[in-house]
Amino acid sequence: MRSALLFAACLFSLAATAAPVGPATLDRSTWPEQLSNPTLFDVASRAEILTFARALLASEALDEAALKQRLGLRMINLDAINRLRERMWQRLLANYNFAQQSCDQDASFCFLVEDRDTLREQAGKFELGENSYYARWAEPSRQFHERYLDEQLRKAALLPQTSSEVELLGDHERNGEQLNDRLFVLSFDSGANLIPDHSAWLGEYLREAKLTGTFFVLGSEIQTRLAQGSVAQLQELYAGQCVGVMGWEFRAHSHWQDWQYSITRSVDLVKNRLPENFVPLFRPPNGQRRAEGASFFKAQGLQVALWDIDPQDSNRQMSGEASAQRVLTLMLLWRHGVINFNSRQDAVTTALPWLMAQTAQSGIGWEDCQDAFR
């Protein structure tokens, strides 16, 4: 078994090196079935879980030097990487247990998994033959999960010098792990660029779809909107939606001397002008915040709102549909979570409708924004 893992790790390392630069995405057309009912969602979910688990297992056979080379880093935080792996195994096991509840209706990708050891065993030998009904999906999925795993491990490797969403810093922080199975949250970051801004389009789309999302805004941009229009127009823009803050400017709050004022100033403005929409949430730009911030946030009655499903729609290499396909794949993998679209990117106007169409009959749910981070 050990030699098999080492061989898999070598192949895994070579594949990661040969993979094109850019965020992981997967052409969902390679999957032969539509997610037209909850059972078929589970089938696809089991397949993605096993594929990612196989990649995660193979990565554990790499020593520290090999891991540094693979992640392209001279120094890595191996403890943080192992903590992340531990949380991933816990969640993968829980998710597979949820996904196999429909095995009596469709037995595809159903294996005996009772605990972490049996999940690791099944993941280690998971492989599809060339004649499999799902053969066309197998290799693209393998590549996706290896690249996605690298993205996550690299973020863990950079802790604590560069904080990110992959690790919570206290009980004042929330991501999507606390949600029930099949339940997802829509959230929208403002981003750094001033134009375009699709907040109006998103608000209208969500209202027509009878959905809600949380918009994380910059205080300076709200101030600009008020200077150019009225409070009533601002309230109309976010009608029926929730509004949290990202600070006064889009910049790392981990190395900003005035980070506290950035947040309190933005909160006061949004709370006063959008009292019906304001939610006491702060989303750190790029997930970067201070480890010692817990007492501040608790004193202010704020929670840090992170995410665990990143569309990568700010990356210029990602089209709207590619971003949506990445999100759907991660929804199948993690089975619940917070999605952080960027309202300043054109991709969101393609990605969101595509995602809604693909999941309309899949049995998933969208959490109301007022309850999203509780």
N, C-alpha and C positions, 0 to 999 in steps of 0.2 A: 504493500500500500504506500509505503514511504517513497519507494522508487517511482511509483506511478505519479505521486504528487510532484516529485521533483521534475519528472519529465513534463508534466502538465505545466508546471511553473516556467520551464524553459520555453515551451511553446507560447505560453501566455506573454512572457517578457518579449519574445521576438515579435509577436503580433502587435503588442502595444507600441513597440519601436517603429514598426512598419506602418502603423495606422496614420491616416492623414491628420494634420494639425487641425484642431477645431473641436467644438463641443460635440458630445455624443448625440447622434440622432438615429432613428430607425425608420425606414420606409415601411409603414404599416400595411401597405398593399402586399407585402410578402407573407402576411398572415392570411390564411385561406378562408377565414370565417368572419362574418360581421358580428359585432357584439350586440346581437339583436335580442338577447334576454339575459337575465342574471347568471344562468348556468354557463353560457358561452363566455361571459365575463370571467367567471371562475376558471374555465379551461385555459384561457389566455393568461390569467393571473398565475396559475400554477406553473405554466411554461416559463414565464419571465422570472418567477421566484427561483426556480431550479437552475436556470441559466446564470442568474446573478450569483446564486449561492456557489455554483461551480467556480466562477471567477474569483469569488472571495476566498474560497478554500485554496485554490491554486496560489493566490497571492501570499498566503501564510507560509508557503514553503520557501519564500525568498528571504535571504539573510539581509542584514541592514545595508551592506554595500550594494547588493543587487537592487534593493528597494530605492536607495538614493539614485542609482543610475536610471532606473525606470521612471522615477518621478522628476528627474532632471534637477535635483537639488543637492547641494553640497552638504547640508545639514538637515536632519529630520528629527521630529519629536516622536520617537518610537512609542513612547507611553501613550500619547494622544492617538496615534494610529491604532494601537491595540484597544484603547477604550472605544473608539469608533467601531472597530470590527466587532467588539463584544455587543454593542447596542444593535448593530446590524443583524447579528445572529439571533438576538432575542426577538427582533421585529420580524425577521424572515420566518422564524418558527411559528410565531403567533399568526402571521399572515397566511402561511401554508395551511395551518389548522382551520382558519376561516374558509380558505379556498377549497379545501377538500370536503366541506360539508355537502357539496352537491355531487360528489363522486357517484352516488347511486343513480344520478340522472345522466351523467356523462363521465366515463372512467378515464378519459384521456389525461395523461400526466398524473394519474393517481398512484401513489406508491405508499408503502407502509412507513409512515413518519410518526413517531410517538414522542420523540424528544430531540434535543440538538444533535446527539450522536447519530441517530438514524437519519436526520436531515442531511448531515454532513456526508454520511455514507451514500445516500441516494444522489446527492449533488455530485459526488466524486465520480460516480459511474454513469451520470446522465449523458446520453448521447443519442442522436437520431440517425437512423440509417438513410441511405440515399433514396430508398423507396417510400419513406415516410410521407404521409399526407402533409406534414409540416416541414418537409425538407427544405423548401425554398426560403423559409423563415430562419432556419437554424443558424446559419453562418452570419447573416447580418445581425441577428440578436446577440450572438456570442461577441461580435466586435463591439456592439453598442455597450454591453454590460462591462466589458473590460475597460473601455474608454471612460464610461461613467464612473466606474470604481476608481480609476486613476484620478479623476477630478476630485472625488471625495477624499481619497487618501492624501492627496497633495494639500488640500485645505487643512486636514488634521496635522500633517507634517509641519506646517508653518506656525502652528499654535505654540506658545501664546503670543509670539511677536506680532502675528497678523491674525486677529480674531475673525471668526466667520460664523455662519449659521450651523456648522456641523457639530458644535458643542454648546450646550447651555451653560450659563455662568451662574445660575442660581434659580430659586423658585419664583423669582419675579419675571422669568422669561418663559415664553411659550412658542412652540412650533406646532406642527400638525400631529404629533405623536399622541396627544391626549384625545383625539377624535375617535368616534366609533367607526367600526368597519364600514367601508363604502361611502364614507362621508368626507366631503372636500370643501375647501374654502377658497373663494376667489378674492384675491387682493391685487392692488395695482400701485406700483411705485411711480413716483414722479420722474425720476431720472435726472440727469445733469443738464441735458440739452433743453433749450427754451422752446424750440419748435421741432416737429409738430406736436400738438397736444390733442389727444383723442379722448379726453375726459368727457366731453359733451356727447360724443358718439357712444362711448361706453355706458354712460348713465342712461341714455335713451334705450340702448340695446338691452341692458339689464332690466329696466322697467317694463319693456315690452315682453320680455321673457319671464317676468315675475320672479326675478332673482335679485339678490343683493350682493354687494362686494364692499370691501374696505379700501378706500383711496388714501394712500399715505402721501401727504402734501408737504411742500416746502413753505415755511413761513413767508419767505421773501416773495414767492410767487402769489400767495394769497394776498399779500399786501399790494402787489402790482395789479392783480385782478380788481381789487377794491378801488384802486386809483383810476382804473379805466372804466369801471362800471359800478353798479349799485350792490348793496348787500342782498337785495331781493334777487338780482341776477345770479349772484353767487349761490344763494340758497336753492334757486331753481336748478342750477347746474348739478348739485349733489342731492337733489330731492330723492328721498327714499333710500339713500345709500349711507354708509358710515364713513367717517373721515378721521384718520389718525394723522400723526406728524412724522416727518423724517428729519426734523430740525429746521434751522433757518436757511441753511445752504446744503447743497449736496456735496458733502465732504466727510472724510473719515472722522468720526467722533471719538476715536481712540487716541488721536494725537493732536486734538484741538483744545487749546487752553480754555476757550470759552464754551466748551461743549454743553455745560449745564444751562448757560444762558440761551444758547441756541435752541434748546428744547423748551425751557419755560416760556420764552418769548413767543415761540410758535404755538404752544398750547394755549396761552392766554388769548392770542389772536383768533385762533380757530374756535375755541370754546365760546368766545364772545360773539363771533359773527355767524357761527353755525351750531347753535346750541342743540338743535334737534338731531344733528348728524355726528357731532363730536363723540369719539370713543377714546378713553384714556390709554392710548397705545402709541408707542414710539417704535418705529422701524429704523434701525441704524443703516445708513447707506452702505451697501456692499457687506452688510453684516458686521461692520467694524465698530466695536464699542469697548469701554473700559471694564476690566474685570472687577474693579472696586466700586462699580456704579450701583450696586444693589441698594445701599442705604438711601442714595439720592432718589432712585425710582420709587422705592417704597414710601419715602416721605412725601413725594409728589402724587402718590396714588396712581402711578403709571406702571404699565407692564411693557416689557420689550417683546415686540411681535416679530418673530422670525418666520422661517418657511422651511419646507423640506422638499418641495417640487419646483425646481428652477427651469423655466422655459428657455433660458438663454436667449431671449428675444432681443437683448441689447447687442448681441454679437452680430456683426455685419455678415458673417458667413451663413447665418440662419434665415431662411425664408419663413414667412408666416406659417406655411403648412408644415415645414420641417420642425419648427418650434412646437406646433400643436402635436405632431406625431411623437416628439420627445416627451411632452407632457403626458400623453395617453399611455405611453410605455411605462413611465414612472408611476402613473396612477394604478396600473396593473401590478406593478412591483410592490408598491408600498400600501395600496388599498385604502388609504386615507391620508389627508395631508393638506397643507397650505400651498397654494400656487401663487407665485409672485410675478404676474405679468407686469410689463412696463407700459404705462399709458402714453409714454412719449415715443414709442416705436410704432412704425407702420405695421409691423408684423402682427400686432395684437388684433387688428381689424379683420385679419384673415384667420388667425389662429383660434380665436374664441368661437366664432360661428362653426368652424370645422369641428372643434372639440365637442360642442353642444350637439351637433348632428350625429357624431360618431357614438356618443354615450347616451343618447336620448332613451333607448330601450334597454340599457345595460343594468338597470337596478341600482345605480349609484344615486347619491343625494348631495345637495349643495346646502351647506350650513348657512343659516341667517347670520348676517354680519354682526348683529348685536350679541350673538352667542359664540362667535368664532374662536375667540381666544380665552374663554373661561376655563 
